[in-house]
Amino acid sequence: MNARSIALVRTNFRSVTANPQGGTKLITSFYSHLFGKNPDFRALFPVSLHSQRERFFAAIKFVVDNLDNPARVMTFLEQLGRDHRKYGVEAGHYNAAGAALLAALREYTGDLFWTNGIDAAWREVIAMLVEAMANGAESDDLPAHWEATVVGHRRVLDNLAIIRLLSDEPIPYEAGQYLPVRIPQRPMMWRYLSPAIPSNSRCEIEFHVRKISGGWVSPSLVNETKVGDRWKLGAPLGGMRVYQDGADVLMVSSGTGLAPLRAQIMEMTFSGVNPRVHLFLGGRHPCDLYDLETMWRISQFNPWLTVVPVVEQPNDPWWYSGPSLEIPEGMEGLHIGRIGQVVTRYGAWKGHQIQVSGSPLMIRSTIAALSEVGIPPARVQHDPV
């Protein structure tokens, strides 16, 4: 796309993002057009579309924000196409979805402000969306999903569980990627979880899951998962990775955002030579550093790894009744503050490979803090938020 078309799309889309209800209205209109003309499509979606609306809008925003980085957009869209195979989506469905999105954008904008230039620019974007997702789905020779059995469920905190599974066959994900997951307690809903260990021939998988208040799936994952449950896992997505022949590495995690970074670090332990890695392991309270001991032990046998613990509050919440956090002997003390601010005070990271993993708010605030000290957001690897 040329600069003028990108500017037209971004300016038009800003009218959506500037309205607190703009995203909801746009996506509601999209589904109205989609199901109105293709009523049989409704069976492909869960009963509640709330989370689906949020993810779809986030995907559109990601594309619009990165239109001047075509390689990044194409990689993202092709992954989405591969991911959508688990829903039974076929290549022909994308043309209908593209037409519904164009109709929704025009309806939201209004005929008075919908110019020929805006129409042409959005048609170019939507054509790219449709082609890339269809190509991604058609080019993937992996199964649409695998099945796995829960073999372990441990409550680390009241709102956090470590869940271990054995898949029926090895799942070829790369450390740092995430997998779509469907559980028997919520059979029509898929959620995305990052394995906390590398892929292996023994078919072992481990997920770290935090219960989100008001969530549709995470409370069931933490509270209701039982040994013997059968899960479905979709094709791997995401592209966070450490380049072994690259610069030293900065990893910034918060809560269960540690999982994809942990998997990469564990994979690196099998290599004789690695770049130096600074892992900032963060949480709101000391009890949130649930895997500090594991990461510290790994660092003891791998001198290229430095682990720095960070919390926003120095004390645990009133409801926590577990043991107090003990900083392992020889480890530097606990840093207090927002993790992005601690990271930027700690050192200069301009030449590093950088990964950030955590909640959407944590990722945005950390990227903003790094940007303030001269690190462009495009240099930071993270999963779509």
Buried (B, 14 or more C-beta within 10 A) or exposed (E): BEEEBBBBBBEBBEBBBEEEEBBBBBBBBBBBBBBEEBEEBEEEBBEEBEBBBEBBBBBBBBBBBBBEEEEBBBBBBBBBBBBBBBBEBEBEBBBBBBBBBBBBBBBBBEEEEBEEEBBEBBEBBBEBBBBBBBBBBEEBEBBBBBBBBBBBBEEBBBBBBBBBBEBEEBBEBBBBBBBBBBBBBBEEBBBBBBBBBBBEEEBBBBBBBBBBEEBBBBBBBBEEBEEEBEBBBBBBBBBBBBEEEEBBBBBBBBBBBBBBBBBBBBBBEEEEEBBEBBBBBBBBBBBBBBBBBBBBEBBEEBEBBBBBBBBBEEEBEEEBEEEEBEBBEEBEEBBEBBBBBBBBEBEEBEEBBBBBBBBEEBBBBBBEBBBEEEBEEEBBBBBBB
